[in-house]
Amino acid sequence: MASQPRYVRVFGAVNIGSFRISAMIAGLTEAGEMVVLGSGHRASQGIKRGYVTDMAAATYAVRDAVERAEKIAGVNVASVWIGCSGAGLASKIEPVEIEIGGRRIEEEDIEHLLVSARDGLEPDGRTVLHAQPACYFLDGADGVANAKGLHAERLGVDIHVMLADGAPMRNLTEAVQNAHLDIEAVVASPLATGLACLTPEERDLGVALVEFGAHVTNISVYAGGMLLGLTAIPRGSADISDAIASAFLIRRFQAERLKCVHGSAIASPSDHREMIPIAGPGEEGSGPIARGADDKNCIARSELIGVITGELDALIGDVGRALETMGYGGRLGRQVVVTGGGAELAGFADYAQAALGKAVRIGKPPQLKGLPEAHAAPGFSTLAGLVLYAAADPLDIRRIGSNYQTTTRPAGLALVVRVFRALREYF
């Protein structure tokens, strides 16, 4: 009988979305393999467009999702990494330089540079989620992964800073803390999702990542191995469901089911002949007749797809304009990766590729051992990315303890005082 692997670390992650709240517990083995021990999700409560709108409901939903994951894993977690997709996320790159004077770069020089970058952070009243060194540059050469041991006149670094609005972020963290969980860190969803869905080569060559969530669509651009820009659009797949509910005068849960089971982003010639029922199994004969339905409360599939594509036209139009504003075009802007729950709509990749005029693929979580098939869908990309981010634990310049010290040469009375103190201490 094979022995169970030994886990050197166990990570808990919670992704707080507007449609669902999901949790995952994963263990890192001695061999460095990430294994999913348990995962669970439930319908979101108290969250709208990435913001906490009901503290008690949000806390209950977080606690419930974590308990479902704990029950499957057989492990309890006291602290978690949480993902954030709202709260006014913003991203910027801050370059910082210091003089080296042509000598060899030592570890102390790099630490001095990062401390200088940390002291120069200007969040403008906002909360700093991440402040991470992206890549180094020296004397005109950029994209340097490790500057130690090289000679340079000047050494610089690009610091990637992720910001969020303070009050919404405090509401988010308080909802988790009220569920009796400590917070390891709040991770911006574009970073976690990018780690799960994008290859290192894609991040280096240049790629746009579109997270099609329920109420928020985050658009981030990567190039040179780092996240260069971020834009959020306050609409998503739930707005499509609302449009279906309004168009046919039906309940939201019915509209969501129609979208997921019968919906598509691409029309076909046979759609007008296919009639689809409004009511689900066991609901026949109950509820009002939908607008435009026949006597069996069925509508033509072409009508459903017409509503869906009408909403998609507006959303993808916003995505395209956001990419243009961020300068994602020409040689750089050739590939788009779409993920999130909204990307699970049938035909979405083909539709987005035609609308944006760029190569589009659907981003899914990596093949983690123990990850259930239900959670290997695009809607759980951020959740998987959170445990990968936790295991990588990238350097944040705010945690640096500097070994670099400014030295002064004592003289006169100060020198006498120092000598006297030394004599008294040691003799």
Secondary structure, 3 states (H helix, E strand, C coil): CCCCCCEEEEEEEEEECCCEEEEEEEEEECCCCEEEEEEEEEECCCEECCEECCHHHHHHHHHHHHHHHHHHHCCCCCEEEEEECCCCCEEEEEEEEEECCCCECCHHHHHHHHHHHHHCCCCCCCEEEEEEEEEEEECCEEEECCCCCCECCEEEEEEEEEEECHHHHHHHHHHHHCCCCEEEEEEEHHHHHHHHHCCHHHHHHCEEEEEECCCCEEEEEEECCEEEEEEEECCCHHHHHHHHHHHHCCCHHHHHHHHHHHCCCCCCCCHHHCEEECCCCCCCCCCCCCCCCCCCCEEEHHHHHHHHHHHHHHHHHHHHHHHHHCCCCCCCCCEEEEECHHHHCCCHHHHHHHHHCCEEEECCCCCCECCCHHHCCHHHHHHHHHHHHHHHCCCCHHHCCCCCCCCCCCCCHHHHHHHHHHHHHHC
